[in-house]
Amino acid sequence: MNIYTHTSNYPKQKSVITIGTFDGVHIGHRKILEKITHSAKDLNCDSIVLTFFPHPRMVLQENSSIKLLNTMEEKGKLLQKIGIDNLIIHPFDKEFSQLSAEEFVKKVLVEQLQIQKIIIGYDHRFGRNRTADINDLIVFGEKYDFEVEQISAQEIDDIAISSTKIRTALAEGTISLANEYLGYNYFFSGTVIKGNQLGRTIGFPTANIQIKEDYKLIPKNGVYIVKSYLQEELIYGMMNIGNRPTVNGTNQTIEVHFLNFNEDLYGQEITIELLEFIRDEQKFDSLNALKNQIQKDKEYCIKYLHNPTL
């Protein structure tokens, strides 16, 4: 899959396109994305997903605290698996937001992306102040000679419901439900950095993960069963997200204790997949009490991995 950071970089090949955030690239999105790939093959065109970064809400709404399920890099990997030919991550700024609907269609979709067909939601709005809708797009399609296919209300509702349920599930710690709607294990990537090495002193060394994208959605604080591929080997572990109240911590950290793996990971970029939520973060009276609880967590983790239906 080709990734472009501006619509003008696309090599002007005929295309079938869809536009949207596609945050999560979840099972609801996949039905639409598969339509794109099938239509592109039927019309002998390239398939394009056009998205924007920063997210329009980050630009147009002051103090927007929007959190996304995917970073742009993660989204690219997921779209590639589905078979999309091109991902265009066009920069979104206030100047771009002032394009009229027809300017956007003519200059971007028609002239730069050589659009032959667009598959878009019935409720899609675009152009300056989002004044244009699907009916305007159909008129522009007739004027500039491209086909418009509407995504049904039911499909759009399914997507919205899926996204809401995924975010709610992650906020509540119901990871299995989030993964069911995503169609894959929720994951994030980050760099292993040095922490205070408290885990080593109680027999549970951890890898501290630093995620550079501050817009990435982090699930609720607590203890999770996770997996990762370290040196091309599948390794399971326990992860704690939280402020470490037992030692009066103040900043949120992400720490992973890997089972049967003790090698140095400092400076490495690793990806963590979440499998199950174990418990909420707690404040213990002593480090010894914390150690005893972590041992219980580890025993539960091992049982779960032998029998995931627990």
C-alpha positions as CSV (number, residue, x, y, z in Angstrom):
1,M,0.0,0.0,0.0
2,N,1.2,3.5,-0.8
3,I,0.9,6.2,1.8
4,Y,0.8,9.9,0.8
5,T,0.9,12.9,3.0
6,H,-0.8,15.3,0.6
7,T,-3.4,14.8,-2.1
8,S,-1.1,16.6,-4.6
9,N,1.5,13.7,-4.1
10,Y,-0.9,11.2,-5.6
11,P,0.3,10.2,-9.1
12,K,-3.0,11.1,-10.8
13,Q,-4.3,7.6,-11.5
14,K,-8.0,6.9,-11.8
15,S,-9.4,6.0,-8.4
16,V,-12.4,4.8,-6.4
17,I,-12.3,6.7,-3.1
18,T,-13.9,7.0,0.3
19,I,-13.3,9.7,2.8
20,G,-13.4,9.5,6.6
21,T,-11.5,9.0,9.9
22,F,-12.0,5.2,10.0
23,D,-10.8,5.2,13.6
24,G,-10.2,1.7,14.8
25,V,-10.6,0.2,11.3
26,H,-13.1,-2.0,13.0
27,I,-15.6,-4.7,11.7
28,G,-18.1,-2.0,10.7
29,H,-15.6,-0.1,8.7
30,R,-14.4,-3.3,6.9
31,K,-17.7,-3.8,5.1
32,I,-17.3,-0.3,3.5
33,L,-13.6,-0.7,2.8
34,E,-14.2,-4.0,1.1
35,K,-16.7,-2.3,-1.2
36,I,-14.0,0.2,-2.1
37,T,-11.5,-2.6,-3.0
38,H,-14.1,-4.5,-5.0
39,S,-15.3,-1.4,-6.9
40,A,-11.8,-0.4,-7.7
41,K,-11.1,-3.9,-9.2
42,D,-14.3,-3.7,-11.2
43,L,-13.4,-0.3,-12.7
44,N,-9.7,-1.1,-13.1
45,C,-8.9,1.8,-10.7
46,D,-6.8,2.3,-7.6
47,S,-8.6,2.3,-4.2
48,I,-8.0,5.3,-2.0
49,V,-8.9,6.1,1.6
50,L,-8.6,9.8,2.1
51,T,-8.3,10.9,5.7
52,F,-7.0,14.0,7.5
53,F,-4.5,14.8,10.2
54,P,-4.7,16.5,12.6
55,H,-8.3,15.3,13.2
56,P,-10.6,18.2,12.2
57,R,-11.9,18.5,15.7
58,M,-8.3,19.1,16.9
59,V,-8.1,22.1,14.6
60,L,-11.6,23.5,14.7
61,Q,-12.6,23.0,18.3
62,E,-10.6,24.7,21.0
63,N,-9.3,22.5,23.8
64,S,-10.4,19.3,22.0
65,S,-9.4,16.3,24.0
66,I,-10.4,13.7,21.4
67,K,-8.7,10.4,21.8
68,L,-8.3,8.0,18.9
69,L,-8.2,4.2,18.7
70,N,-5.4,4.3,16.1
71,T,-2.3,6.3,15.4
72,M,-1.8,7.1,11.7
73,E,0.9,4.4,11.5
74,E,-1.4,1.8,13.0
75,K,-4.2,2.8,10.7
76,G,-2.0,2.4,7.7
77,K,-1.0,-1.2,8.8
78,L,-4.7,-2.1,9.3
79,L,-5.8,-0.7,5.9
80,Q,-3.0,-2.5,4.1
81,K,-4.2,-5.8,5.5
82,I,-7.6,-5.2,4.0
83,G,-6.1,-4.5,0.6
84,I,-6.5,-0.7,0.2
85,D,-4.1,0.5,-2.5
86,N,-3.5,4.0,-1.3
87,L,-3.9,5.9,2.0
88,I,-3.7,9.7,1.7
89,I,-3.3,11.5,5.0
90,H,-3.9,15.1,4.0
91,P,-2.9,17.8,6.4
92,F,-6.0,19.5,7.9
93,D,-5.7,23.2,8.8
94,K,-8.0,26.2,8.9
95,E,-7.0,27.2,5.4
96,F,-8.0,23.8,4.0
97,S,-11.3,23.9,6.0
98,Q,-12.2,27.1,4.1
99,L,-12.4,25.4,0.7
100,S,-15.9,25.5,-0.7
101,A,-17.6,22.2,-1.4
102,E,-17.2,22.6,-5.2
103,E,-13.5,23.7,-4.8
104,F,-12.8,20.5,-2.8
105,V,-14.5,18.3,-5.4
106,K,-13.0,19.9,-8.4
107,K,-9.5,20.7,-7.2
108,V,-8.9,17.7,-4.9
109,L,-11.2,14.8,-5.9
110,V,-11.4,15.4,-9.7
111,E,-8.1,17.0,-10.7
112,Q,-5.7,15.5,-8.2
113,L,-7.2,12.1,-7.4
114,Q,-8.8,11.4,-10.8
115,I,-12.0,10.2,-9.1
116,Q,-14.2,7.7,-11.0
117,K,-16.4,6.8,-8.0
118,I,-16.9,7.8,-4.4
119,I,-18.5,5.5,-1.8
120,I,-19.6,7.7,1.1
121,G,-22.1,7.8,4.0
122,Y,-25.6,9.2,3.4
123,D,-24.9,11.7,6.3
124,H,-21.5,12.9,5.0
125,R,-21.0,16.6,5.0
126,F,-18.1,18.5,3.5
127,G,-16.9,21.9,2.3
128,R,-16.6,25.2,4.2
129,N,-18.6,25.0,7.4
130,R,-19.7,21.5,6.3
131,T,-22.6,23.0,4.3
132,A,-22.7,20.4,1.5
133,D,-24.2,17.0,1.8
134,I,-24.7,13.8,-0.2
135,N,-27.2,15.5,-2.5
136,D,-24.7,18.2,-3.5
137,L,-22.1,15.4,-4.1
138,I,-24.5,13.6,-6.5
139,V,-24.9,16.9,-8.4
140,F,-21.1,17.4,-8.6
141,G,-20.8,13.8,-9.7
142,E,-23.1,14.5,-12.7
143,K,-21.2,17.7,-13.5
144,Y,-17.7,16.2,-13.2
145,D,-18.5,12.7,-14.4
146,F,-18.0,10.4,-11.4
147,E,-20.3,8.0,-9.7
148,V,-21.6,8.4,-6.1
149,E,-22.6,5.4,-4.1
150,Q,-24.3,6.0,-0.7
151,I,-23.6,3.9,2.3
152,S,-26.9,3.1,3.9
153,A,-28.2,4.5,7.2
154,Q,-28.1,1.0,8.8
155,E,-24.4,0.6,7.9
156,I,-23.5,4.0,9.2
157,D,-25.4,3.3,12.4
158,D,-23.5,0.0,12.8
159,I,-20.2,1.9,12.4
160,A,-21.2,4.5,15.0
161,I,-22.5,1.9,17.4
162,S,-19.3,-0.1,17.0
163,S,-17.0,2.9,17.7
164,T,-19.0,3.9,20.7
165,K,-19.0,0.4,22.1
166,I,-15.3,0.1,21.6
167,R,-14.5,3.3,23.4
168,T,-16.9,2.4,26.2
169,A,-15.5,-1.1,26.5
170,L,-11.9,0.3,26.8
171,A,-13.0,2.8,29.4
172,E,-14.7,0.1,31.4
173,G,-12.0,-2.5,31.0
174,T,-14.2,-5.0,29.0
175,I,-11.3,-5.8,26.7
176,S,-12.9,-8.9,25.1
177,L,-15.9,-6.9,23.9
178,A,-13.6,-4.1,22.5
179,N,-11.6,-6.8,20.7
180,E,-14.8,-8.4,19.3
181,Y,-15.9,-5.2,17.8
182,L,-12.5,-4.3,16.5
183,G,-12.0,-7.7,14.9
184,Y,-8.5,-7.8,16.4
185,N,-6.8,-7.3,19.7
186,Y,-6.6,-3.6,20.8
187,F,-2.9,-2.6,20.7
188,F,-0.5,0.2,21.1
189,S,3.2,0.7,20.4
190,G,5.8,2.6,22.3
191,T,9.4,2.8,23.3
192,V,10.8,1.0,26.4
193,I,12.2,3.6,28.7
194,K,13.9,3.4,32.2
195,G,11.5,3.7,35.1
196,N,12.3,3.7,38.8
197,Q,13.0,0.0,38.6
198,L,10.7,-0.7,41.6
199,G,9.5,-4.0,40.0
200,R,13.0,-5.4,40.1
201,T,13.2,-5.0,43.9
202,I,10.0,-7.1,44.4
203,G,10.9,-9.7,41.9
204,F,8.7,-8.5,39.0
205,P,10.8,-6.4,36.6
206,T,8.8,-4.4,34.1
207,A,9.2,-2.7,30.8
208,N,8.0,0.9,31.0
209,I,6.3,1.9,27.7
210,Q,6.3,5.5,26.5
211,I,3.7,6.3,23.8
212,K,4.7,9.4,21.8
213,E,1.2,10.1,20.4
214,D,-0.8,11.9,23.1
215,Y,-4.0,11.4,21.1
216,K,-3.9,7.6,21.4
217,L,-6.7,6.2,23.6
218,I,-5.3,4.5,26.7
219,P,-7.7,2.0,28.4
220,K,-8.8,2.5,32.0
221,N,-6.2,2.1,34.8
222,G,-5.7,-1.4,36.0
223,V,-4.0,-4.7,35.4
224,Y,-4.3,-6.6,32.1
225,I,-3.2,-9.8,30.4
226,V,-1.2,-8.9,27.3
227,K,1.0,-10.4,24.6
228,S,3.8,-9.1,22.4
229,Y,6.3,-10.3,19.9
230,L,9.8,-9.8,21.3
231,Q,12.7,-10.8,19.0
232,E,10.1,-12.5,16.8
233,E,8.9,-14.7,19.6
234,L,5.4,-14.6,21.1
235,I,5.6,-13.6,24.8
236,Y,2.8,-13.1,27.2
237,G,2.7,-10.8,30.2
238,M,0.9,-8.6,32.7
239,M,0.5,-4.9,32.2
240,N,-0.3,-2.2,34.7
241,I,-1.7,1.1,33.6
242,G,-1.9,3.7,36.4
243,N,-0.3,6.1,38.8
244,R,1.3,3.5,41.2
245,P,-0.6,4.7,44.3
246,T,1.2,2.3,46.6
247,V,4.4,4.4,46.2
248,N,2.5,7.7,45.9
249,G,3.0,8.0,42.2
250,T,1.4,11.0,40.4
251,N,1.9,10.3,36.7
252,Q,0.3,7.6,34.6
253,T,2.7,4.9,33.6
254,I,2.3,1.8,31.4
255,E,4.4,-1.1,32.8
256,V,4.6,-4.7,31.5
257,H,6.0,-7.7,33.3
258,F,6.7,-10.4,30.7
259,L,6.4,-14.0,31.6
260,N,9.6,-16.0,30.9
261,F,11.5,-13.1,29.4
262,N,14.2,-11.2,31.2
263,E,16.3,-9.6,28.4
264,D,17.1,-5.9,28.2
265,L,14.5,-4.0,26.1
266,Y,15.6,-0.4,26.7
267,G,15.2,1.8,23.7
268,Q,13.3,-0.7,21.7
269,E,9.9,-0.1,20.1
270,I,7.5,-2.8,21.0
271,T,3.8,-3.4,20.4
272,I,1.5,-4.6,23.2
273,E,-1.8,-6.4,22.5
274,L,-4.5,-6.4,25.2
275,L,-6.2,-9.8,25.9
276,E,-8.1,-9.4,29.1
277,F,-8.6,-7.1,32.1
278,I,-7.7,-8.6,35.5
279,R,-8.5,-6.0,38.1
280,D,-8.6,-2.3,39.0
281,E,-5.4,-0.5,40.2
282,Q,-5.2,-0.6,44.0
283,K,-3.3,1.1,46.7
284,F,-1.6,-1.4,49.1
285,D,-0.4,-0.8,52.6
286,S,3.1,-2.1,51.8
287,L,5.3,-3.2,49.0
288,N,5.1,-6.8,50.4
289,A,1.3,-6.6,50.1
290,L,1.7,-5.4,46.5
291,K,4.1,-8.2,45.7
292,N,1.7,-10.8,47.1
293,Q,-1.1,-9.4,44.9
294,I,1.1,-9.3,41.8
295,Q,1.9,-13.0,42.4
296,K,-1.8,-13.7,42.5
297,D,-2.3,-11.8,39.3
298,K,0.5,-13.8,37.7
299,E,-1.2,-17.1,38.8
300,Y,-4.5,-15.9,37.3
301,C,-2.8,-14.9,34.1
302,I,-1.2,-18.3,33.7
303,K,-4.5,-20.0,34.3
304,Y,-6.2,-17.7,31.8
305,L,-3.7,-18.4,29.1
306,H,-4.3,-22.1,29.6
307,N,-8.1,-21.6,29.6
308,P,-9.2,-18.2,28.0
309,T,-12.9,-18.9,28.9
310,L,-12.2,-18.2,32.6
